[in-house]
Amino acid sequence: MGVLEKFLDLVRIDSPSDPAGPTCPSTAMQLDVANHLVKVMEEMGVSNVRLQDGYVYGEIPATPGYEDRTAVGFIAHMDTAPEFNGIGVKPQVIENYDGGDVLLTGSGHILSPEAFPVLKTFAGQTLITTDGTTLLGSDDKAGIAEILEAAEILLRGEIPHGKVCLGFTPDEEIGRGPLKFDVPGFGAELAYTLDGGAVGSIEYENFNADQAVVTFQGYSIHPGTAKGRMKNSQSIAFEFDALLPAGERPQYTDGYEGFYHLTGITGGVEQTTATYILRDHDADKLVEREQMLEKAAAFLNGKYGEGTVTIDLTHTYRNMKEKILPVFEVITIAEAAIRAIGAEPVTVPIRGGTDGATLSYMGLPCPNLGTGGANAHGRYECNTKENMERCTQVVLEIVKGYADRRA
């Protein structure tokens, strides 16, 4: 069974996470993936396979004589994004894809290279798409399949290596992936997540992130006698939003540019609550964004009365770059691995978060590698067999790189 077959088995197991779910994993379906992985890993001969708190771990012991090499880990997540239907995935497999339009047979939608130019680079390969009614789950079951395929190859004993650690996490898509990850028990000194991105991509810079819940307190009174007395919290919320820089919103920014993003607003005349996420690659600039919210609140409190606007600010995650730079060989070895398969490494900033960012701050330096997929979180998601095979080879080349380095 190759990487394609492993991938197809995985995507047919429903596993969306749920931000409203109070448990870990947030959905019981993710345990179906976990139990499948335990079975597959045990059958392959992976050592110390265990399911703990919804996380799956395993190890490939070092080749005799290589026990003193740096232990390296590979991590992928089991859940699929809750933003689009992830139930009942029916993958379409198109051999020798011609580079043209693809009919998604379940919905009648067209996956077109005109809308998604990346498809042109997939011509001649075996393309895997959705049927148009669901997402595919390449994010991140491609990463799982690639790690399992690399593990199977390593277990044949033909490639000398140090200890290799495998980890599969729940709830990455809702920001909870690392929360119960057993870093000491995992056994690796450093690791890589495989999660989205083109073949050859390396990501070790991500946003610093905050969440702000802003509460606006109004005063409701009959509109017929409201003059000079009513204080409409909804209008104050709109005024607050207008005080933030209009051009610094997600739809107007890219690259290293940060933003303010209003993700939700609820309420009425008496009280309104708005939730914002703040993002910036530069930690000092993120502080400036926090201060901008405070200034807007202070202005409106001066205008409408103290206590009209209150802000509850939460630090969500931080840029992993700070933790990667001191162990930069984790990047140079990955770059060499990518070149070894005939690709050119491309380092891009993540305009979001990653399990690796939190894991890096938990003591496990953990940049991200591409898995070959495209158009994640929707009906146009796709990947190719050849891309997944190349990503598998990157993993193997990284393992070879660490076989030359003693801990």
Disulfide bonds with the S-S distance in Angstrom:
none
